């Protein structure tokens, strides 16, 4: 290797000499040689390795060093704007959303064919393949559907985060089919052995209702796929799931488990039916009631009863919902969810009944007590 370094230096000097130019080269670092009389040693600290841990869109979420410590943590909105960025040291990866390089000066991502602005969710130049999408603006990002597509080159949209969606959906279908097969096997065995209906039902237990609930969740996913509302997924390990609104996109944040995926997408189904609303200003779900959460937990239980810590189906009640605590031992819902069922067609009078101790709501003028929530409040609804 030392010989090759020396030969390269001599070749450069000779090339310059052919143009009657003189080139002065400093003595190179040699692998087994000396520079200036001092030995050169390889320093491992100068060549530290980092590993990228991406989400379903290929975006870098966690970057770890050679011993597995988290060096950098990043989260994004559905269209790629930075939502959370944390650093343990000075290392800062420029490869972030979709694993593309971020230009720190402009805040834009380079995709090869063009630059993308994550803040405004648009490309900065016309799509070179715009003729493939005559009904779309040549500046749109992934046909305004980041949950389903990615655009790895800035030219053609491809199936992207849909992969995670399909993975979770297929897990639900597989669990439902497994339960139904078990039910069919027990029914056939009961006929052969002459079991009573009582004995058969005891053997089946809650498998029948679980299979029915899972089938309902599968139908909900189908409705979300067919909807004109844009949905996105965010996998955040170790954190509580939540369903939020950002720039017109509803994001399901879940912990990576299928049971939590079912819980959050149940709220998507409730949004489609008018039972769930979001604050336009804050993006969080508003005026949720215990029955919305009960439905989500029941569907979660159908996939994995153990996800509720051993609680059985009959134990999922309004009073239990009110006692659930988060990782910090604080009430997760408490008085933030009402015991009174609410939806977009509920009136402000019903809102007062749902929150009897809320001073601001109790001061609504009588002339406005028959207004529907979607008319009275600044909410995002179906």
C-alpha positions in Angstrom: 0.0 0.0 0.0 2.9 2.4 0.8 4.4 1.8 -2.7 1.0 2.6 -4.3 0.8 5.9 -2.4 4.3 6.8 -3.5 3.6 5.8 -7.1 0.5 8.0 -7.1 2.4 11.0 -5.9 5.1 10.6 -8.5 2.4 10.2 -11.3 0.8 13.5 -10.2 4.2 15.3 -10.2 5.0 13.9 -13.7 1.6 15.0 -15.0 2.1 18.5 -13.8 5.6 18.6 -15.3 4.3 17.7 -18.7 2.4 21.0 -18.6 5.5 22.8 -17.4 4.0 23.1 -13.9 5.6 22.3 -10.6 3.6 20.4 -7.9 4.8 20.3 -4.3 3.3 17.5 -2.4 3.5 17.1 1.4 4.8 13.8 2.7 1.8 11.4 2.8 0.6 9.4 5.7 1.9 5.8 5.1 0.3 2.7 6.6 3.7 1.3 7.8 5.9 4.2 7.3 6.8 7.6 8.9 5.9 11.2 8.3 8.2 13.8 9.8 10.0 11.1 11.8 6.9 10.1 13.9 5.0 6.9 13.8 1.4 7.0 12.4 -1.2 4.9 14.3 -4.8 4.2 13.4 -7.2 5.8 15.9 -10.5 3.8 16.2 -12.2 6.9 17.7 -11.8 8.8 14.5 -13.6 6.1 12.5 -16.7 5.4 14.7 -19.4 3.4 13.0 -23.1 4.3 13.2 -26.2 2.2 12.4 -29.5 3.6 11.0 -32.8 2.2 12.3 -35.6 3.2 9.9 -39.4 3.1 10.0 -41.7 1.8 7.3 -41.0 4.7 5.1 -37.3 4.2 5.2 -36.9 7.3 7.3 -34.2 7.3 10.0 -35.8 7.2 13.4 -32.9 6.1 15.6 -29.1 6.1 15.0 -26.9 4.0 17.3 -23.2 3.9 17.7 -20.9 0.9 17.7 -21.9 -0.2 21.2 -25.6 0.2 20.6 -26.2 3.5 22.4 -28.7 5.8 20.8 -26.8 8.8 19.3 -29.7 10.5 17.5 -33.6 10.2 17.6 -35.9 11.7 15.0 -39.7 11.7 14.3 -41.5 13.2 11.4 -44.9 14.4 10.4 -46.7 12.4 7.6 -45.1 14.5 4.8 -41.6 14.6 6.3 -41.4 17.8 8.4 -39.2 17.2 11.4 -41.3 16.7 14.5 -38.8 15.6 17.1 -35.0 15.6 16.9 -32.7 14.7 19.8 -28.9 14.3 19.9 -26.6 12.7 22.4 -23.4 14.1 20.9 -22.3 16.2 18.0 -22.9 13.5 15.4 -25.7 14.7 13.1 -26.8 12.5 10.2 -27.9 14.4 7.1 -29.9 11.4 5.9 -33.4 11.6 7.5 -36.9 11.5 5.9 -37.1 8.6 3.4 -33.3 8.2 4.0 -32.7 11.2 1.8 -30.1 13.8 2.3 -31.3 17.0 4.0 -29.8 20.3 2.8 -29.3 22.1 6.2 -29.2 25.6 4.5 -32.5 25.3 2.7 -34.3 22.6 4.7 -35.0 20.7 1.5 -34.4 17.1 0.7 -32.5 15.9 -2.4 -34.1 13.0 -4.2 -32.0 12.9 -7.3 -34.4 14.3 -9.9 -35.5 17.3 -7.8 -35.7 18.8 -4.3 -38.6 18.3 -1.9 -39.8 20.9 0.7 -41.2 18.9 3.7 -42.7 22.0 5.3 -45.0 22.8 2.4 -45.2 19.1 1.2 -44.4 20.0 -2.4 -41.6 19.5 -4.9 -39.6 22.6 -6.0 -39.7 21.7 -9.7 -42.0 20.0 -12.2 -42.1 16.2 -12.1 -40.0 14.8 -15.1 -42.6 12.1 -15.4 -45.6 14.4 -15.1 -47.2 12.9 -18.2 -47.8 9.7 -16.2 -50.1 11.6 -13.8 -52.2 13.9 -16.0 -54.8 14.5 -13.3 -52.3 15.6 -10.6 -50.2 18.7 -10.0 -46.6 18.1 -11.1 -45.5 19.5 -7.7 -47.6 17.0 -5.5 -45.8 14.6 -3.2 -46.8 10.9 -3.6 -50.3 11.8 -4.9 -51.0 13.3 -1.5 -51.0 9.8 0.1 -47.8 9.3 2.2 -49.3 6.3 4.0 -49.3 4.3 0.8 -46.6 5.7 -1.5 -43.0 6.9 -1.5 -41.1 8.6 -4.3 -37.5 7.4 -4.1 -36.2 9.4 -7.0 -38.6 12.4 -7.2 -40.0 11.0 -10.5 -42.3 8.0 -9.9 -44.4 7.2 -6.8 -44.1 3.7 -5.4 -45.8 1.6 -2.8 -44.1 2.5 0.5 -45.7 2.7 3.9 -48.5 0.5 2.6 -46.2 -2.4 3.4 -46.6 -1.9 7.1 -50.3 -1.5 6.8 -50.6 -4.7 4.9 -48.4 -6.5 7.4 -50.7 -5.5 10.2 -53.8 -6.2 8.3 -52.6 -9.7 7.2 -51.8 -10.5 10.9 -55.4 -9.7 11.8 -56.8 -11.8 9.0 -54.5 -14.7 10.0 -55.6 -14.5 13.7 -59.3 -14.4 12.6 -58.9 -17.4 10.3 -57.1 -19.3 13.1 -59.9 -18.7 15.6 -62.6 -19.6 13.0 -60.7 -22.9 12.1 -60.6 -23.8 15.8 -64.4 -23.1 16.1 -65.1 -25.2 13.0 -63.0 -28.1 14.4 -64.8 -28.0 17.8 -68.2 -27.9 16.1 -67.3 -30.9 14.0 -66.0 -32.8 17.0 -69.2 -32.0 18.9 -71.3 -33.6 16.2 -69.2 -36.7 16.2 -69.2 -37.1 19.9 -72.8 -35.9 20.5 -71.9 -32.9 22.8 -74.7 -30.8 24.1 -74.9 -27.2 23.0 -73.9 -26.1 26.4 -70.7 -28.2 26.3 -69.8 -26.9 22.8 -70.2 -23.3 23.8 -68.1 -23.9 26.9 -65.3 -25.3 24.7 -65.6 -22.4 22.2 -65.5 -19.8 24.9 -64.9 -16.3 23.6 -63.4 -17.5 20.3 -66.6 -16.7 18.4 -67.0 -13.1 19.5 -63.3 -12.5 19.0 -63.5 -13.8 15.4 -66.5 -11.6 14.8 -64.8 -8.5 16.2 -61.6 -9.1 14.2 -63.8 -9.4 11.0 -65.2 -6.0 11.9 -61.7 -4.6 12.3 -60.8 -5.9 8.9 -63.9 -4.2 7.4 -62.8 -1.0 9.1 -59.4 -1.1 7.5 -61.1 -1.6 4.1 -63.2 1.5 4.7 -60.1 3.5 5.6 -58.3 2.3 2.4 -61.3 3.4 0.3 -61.7 6.7 2.0 -60.7 10.1 0.4 -59.2 11.0 3.8 -55.4 10.6 3.9 -54.1 8.4 6.7 -50.6 7.7 7.8 -48.7 5.4 10.2 -46.1 6.0 12.8 -44.4 3.2 14.7 -43.0 4.5 18.0 -41.7 1.7 20.3 -42.3 2.1 24.0 -44.8 4.9 23.8 -48.5 5.0 24.1 -50.5 5.0 20.9 -52.5 8.0 19.7 -54.4 9.3 16.7 -53.8 12.8 15.7 -54.4 15.3 12.9 -51.7 17.3 11.1 -52.1 19.3 7.9 -55.3 17.4 7.0 -53.6 14.0 7.5 -54.8 11.7 10.3 -51.8 9.8 11.7 -52.0 6.5 13.7 -49.1 6.3 16.1 -48.8 2.9 17.5 -46.1 0.9 19.4 -45.6 -1.7 16.6 -47.9 -4.3 18.0 -50.9 -5.4 16.0 -53.2 -5.1 19.0 -52.3 -1.4 19.4 -52.6 -0.9 15.6 -56.2 -2.2 15.9 -56.9 0.2 18.8 -55.8 3.3 16.9 -57.3 2.4 13.5 -60.6 1.8 15.4 -60.6 5.6 16.0 -60.1 6.0 12.3 -63.3 4.0 11.7 -65.1 6.2 14.3 -63.9 9.3 12.4 -65.4 7.9 9.2 -68.7 7.3 10.9 -68.8 10.8 12.6 -68.1 9.5 16.1 -64.6 11.0 16.4 -63.5 14.6 15.9 -60.2 16.5 16.0 -59.3 20.0 17.1 -58.3 22.0 14.0 -55.9 24.0 16.2 -54.2 21.4 18.2 -54.7 18.3 16.1 -55.8 16.1 19.0 -59.0 14.1 19.3 -61.7 16.1 21.1 -65.0 15.3 22.8 -64.2 11.6 22.9 -66.4 9.5 25.1 -65.8 6.4 27.1 -67.7 4.3 24.5 -65.2 5.3 21.8 -62.3 4.0 24.0 -64.3 0.9 25.1 -64.8 0.0 21.4 -61.1 0.4 20.7 -60.0 -1.7 23.7 -62.6 -4.4 22.9 -61.2 -4.7 19.4 -57.7 -4.7 20.8 -58.7 -7.5 23.1 -60.1 -9.6 20.2 -56.6 -9.8 18.7 -54.6 -10.3 21.9 -56.4 -10.7 25.3 -53.0 -10.5 27.0 -52.5 -7.0 25.8 -54.9 -5.8 28.5 -53.0 -7.4 31.3 -55.3 -10.4 31.8 -58.5 -8.4 31.9 -61.4 -10.3 30.4 -64.0 -8.9 27.9 -66.6 -8.2 30.5 -64.1 -6.1 32.5 -63.8 -3.5 29.7 -66.3 -1.0 31.2 -66.7 2.8 31.3 -65.5 2.8 35.0 -62.4 0.9 34.0 -61.6 3.2 31.2 -61.5 6.1 33.7 -58.9 4.3 35.8 -56.3 3.5 33.1 -52.9 5.1 33.7 -50.0 6.0 31.4 -46.4 5.1 31.9 -46.0 8.0 34.3 -48.8 6.6 36.5 -51.1 9.5 35.5 -54.7 9.0 34.4 -54.7 8.5 30.7 -58.3 9.6 30.1 -59.9 10.7 33.4 -62.3 13.6 32.9 -61.1 14.2 29.3 -63.6 11.6 28.1 -67.3 11.9 28.9 -69.7 9.3 30.1 -72.2 10.8 27.6 -72.0 9.5 24.0 -71.0 12.3 21.6 -70.6 12.6 17.8 -70.5 15.4 15.2 -74.3 15.7 15.2 -74.5 16.1 19.0 -75.8 19.5 20.2 -74.1 22.0 22.5 -76.8 21.2 25.0 -75.6 17.5 25.0 -72.0 18.7 25.3 -73.0 20.5 28.5 -74.5 17.3 29.8 -71.3 15.4 28.9 -69.1 17.9 30.8 -71.2 19.2 33.7 -68.1 20.6 35.6 -66.6 22.5 32.6 -67.2 26.2 33.3 -66.6 27.4 29.8 -69.0 24.9 28.3 -71.6 25.6 30.9 -71.6 29.3 29.9 -72.7 28.7 26.3 -75.6 31.1 25.6 -79.0 29.6 25.5 -79.5 30.8 22.0 -76.7 28.5 20.9 -77.6 25.4 22.8 -79.2 23.6 19.9 -76.3 24.0 17.5 -74.5 20.9 16.4 -70.9 20.5 17.4 -69.6 20.5 13.9 -71.3 23.9 13.5 -70.3 25.4 16.9 -66.8 24.2 17.4 -63.7 24.5 15.3 -63.4 20.8 14.7 -62.2 18.6 11.8 -64.8 16.0 11.1 -66.0 13.7 8.3 
